[in-house]
Amino acid sequence: MATPGDFTSLPVIDISPLFGADAAAKRKVVEALGETARNIGFLYVTGHGMAPALFDGLLAAAKDFFARPLDEKMRVHIGNSSNHRGYVPVGEEVIYGGVPDQKEAYDLAQDLPADDVDYVAGNPMLGPNQWPDVPGFRKRVGAYYDGVMAVGRTLLRAFAEALGQDQSLFDSYVTKPPSQLRLVHYPFNPDAPGNALGISPHTDMECFTLLRVTAPGLEVMNGKGDWIDVPPVENAFVVNIGDMLEIWTNGQFVATSHRVRKVKEERYSFPLFFNVDYDTVVAPLPCFTGADAPKYKPVKAGEHLFAVTAQGFVYLQKRVAAGLIALPEGASGTHEFGQHARHGDQARA
């Protein structure tokens, strides 16, 4: 296994034993997941059990939606939403850099009813989705969301075991989480500025991410500050550790910085950002601090997600400037974890 400073590729871990009864095989998977989370923070996962038809349906729905005229997509513009759901046009997102990301997206999460108590109370990340009027879109996308969330719950329990804890450690925090699925389209644009990236360098704000892509472009930063290519692997998820697990483990698990370079071909990307419930207070677990002071201050998972999101989407920046919404008190910045904290400006380049 590579150390944080020298990895040049990502390990592939078959997690099928997590769904079986062979305790020894499961233990080996858990150990491999823990070692990778500590040393790299990025890996490929196979043996996840999701039917390929779920991804095929998701991809078909995304292609159908993104091929539609801009005015039709703008009917479900994310700015129509009070809980950050809907279409994100090119240039709307500048979440991690000064140059707008060269992509369009559609954002959704758990589809809660309009009378959900948290939505009615004004929670900025919970509530109903905006669904486009595209035949089969809601059914296909919803089926994929349910499938990948089930894989995420299994991984969360395995990560708990990898930390030497009971596998149920985090279960009670995942009842109504703002776990977002993004449908992302990177259209090849030879006229894009030379410094334009598909998405700027960042860490993910949640516990971990399960990603499927159709083409190369993803790069991850190793411990030396070098960018390493992460090509697609057939029927595999790319999984990476996010900010919440870095905090909970007091830095033992690594929220590894990554980006998408200016793409050389049209590309679709589908990250599921697995999160815990909005009001979950995340702080270093005592077993990882000992007599030393924690390296991280406590944060509310949902407030961290909302704070970073609000600092990077144009429509939310305008609402903050107009006094319509406010960042949570003590809001996190956009480069406080992973290699951003270790390498400064080099991680943002």
Helices and strands as residue ranges (DSSP letters): E 12-14, G 16-19, H 23-39, E 42-46, H 52-66, H 70-73, G 74-76, G 78-80, E 86-88, E 104-108, H 117-120, H 137-162, G 171-173, E 180-186, E 199-202, E 208-213, E 218-221, E 227-229, E 237-241, H 243-248, E 258-260, E 267-274, E 281-282, G 286-288, E 299-300, H 301-310, H 314-321, H 338-343, H 345-348
